Amino acid sequence: MREKLKDNIFLIVSVLLCLFILAEVNYPRLAPQSELALFAMLGLMVVFLKYPIHSRFAGNRFFQILDFALIGSVVVCFGYVLSQTEPIFQAFWLDGQSLGDRAGAESPQDYIVGGIGLILILEATRRSIGMTLPLLSLAFLLYASFGQFMPDWLFPHRGYSVQRIVSQAFLHSQGAFGIALRVMFTYVFLFVLFGTLLERSGATDYILNLARRVFGSSAGAPAKVAVLGSGMMGSLSGSAVANTATTGTFTIPLMRRSGFQPEVAGGIEAAASSGGALMPPIMGAAAYMMLEIVEPAVTYLEIIRAALLPAVLYYTGMLCMVHFLAKSRRRVHNPQETESDDQEEKRGKLLAVQGGIFLAAFITLIGFLLMGATAFRAVSWSLLIVGTISLLDFLVRKIRKQHTPTETRFGISDLRKGVDFIVSPCERAAQSGVSLIAAAACVGIILGVVTLTGIGTKLPSALLPLASTNLMLALFFLMISTIILGMGLPSSVCYLLMAILVGPVLLDLGVVPLAAHFFIFYFGMMSMVTPPVALAAYAAAAIAGSGIMATGFAAFRFALVGFALPYAFVLRPALLWLNSDGGTPALWAVFGNFSLTLVGTVVLAAAIAGYVFNRLSRWTRGILFAAAVVLFFVPTRIQFVWIHGIVMVASIAIFYYNWRKKEAPHENAY
């Protein structure tokens, strides 16, 4: 009974959350802090409804009562911020002043509510994404409190009282209700809802069938379907783990039936899914954070344009590796799925409808962006159009069924299906997005401490001398720190922290601002396939029935192009459609840099797979790997043109030599 009650409340709150965001983002009525307080309140309610304190206590009566007590506390604490901020509740303001006006002179009641609110945020984050971020937030809170006792290498400061910390971290707009939660509210959640609606309308089936039609019976077609399908689906969800769990249930068994080893099948899916958030036009949450963080400010279209060529190179590298691997093995084949003529006709009609909805969504989104609409307004219109088309399709199919002998009227069950069609995307979006809401509020605590203590300026000033004369060293340090942080955090949260704390180091070294942010963005995603904590690979291993570490290392190898690309577009901003000053480059510069990096991508894929037209020897693979390093990491300046020319000629010569050998494929090339 209690479980059913929780499910019903979860459904109601999920729908309210989605409707509130749609209405408030497009037609704001509340004060900025008030809307974020209500947004966080609804999000944390969903967390405590859906995530138990521990999986072992999921059905325990005491802990279920505790969950409802925590939900009540969320309503009280966040409702308090709302009532003390929104002018409509002015009659309830303490001393006749709003919460913002009494900054520095808060009442004990304010501090009590703020302290409880911080505990609720930390617990909600622990339940939804694990211990890493809450522990990191606690470390920052302790740093703020005991800064005067810190050694010199930990950036000591004068220390702050508990009241001052609570005020900064929760009660005002520089902490939990700061930029991180603002980005989630304004951009991210709407795109999560957009992705779930597209999935509900059949986008998954359409994308996978489209990929099957594209690759047909080519070598390793099932794996290529996984690469293309996961890339397109990842652009909808923006989550590597969620994308792996969604498309992997279709693609991993298909790859295994075609002869790929379980860990290889899981690795391909994990690597392809991790790149989905890098694929425009929807991308991952970090892309929308750039709209608020990058200086000088950029538009959503500029981010899409910058992301396009690196995404093409990433998936080209994966497709090449899959192709070379499939050609190297005799046992890999393409399983044929036969259907009757009637089944094929029905599937064709269904795919036509799904394809129409899919294309309508993207055309609408890009169209409104090109007309100058903001990102949240464009996705709101797309949601409306896609939802309307999908609902009309449902009704049309139901009316057609009325002419069959077995079904002659529109009954209660059909009404329930129609309601479920509208409600289920909200439910899925809430379940997928609330962990990000909790994480954003938790990151806000860290950012509040950063602002309070000034560590945000001290850390870059300490790191800059270490790499002031060596850009590659600075990039390497940033890559390592981003990957390590990303192992325990969602990639968007990892991006936000690194962009604010360490990103200024790259700007001081003369890196184009958008290129610096994309560098952090890429390695935040690559942490999903970096052992030992490769979360996307863990999800793939569970589906493939393979070893976690074996799948993780396979995913790492297939995603290796993604580890080289960030260096390439920092050294060659033309890959992001930027010149060294951040402006628009000449078309020949874009084409030249893209062609050079494309050759490097194919060469690197061959070196990793160990096969081109036949098996490559170790020394040949070593030469190709060295050639790829040159093509990726050496800037395309005039003095280096001859180096690139020699490397490309040598690579072509190796490819031609192996084509002439015509050696038979073997089964253990990878």
Beta strands, then each sheet from edge to edge (+ up, - down):
end
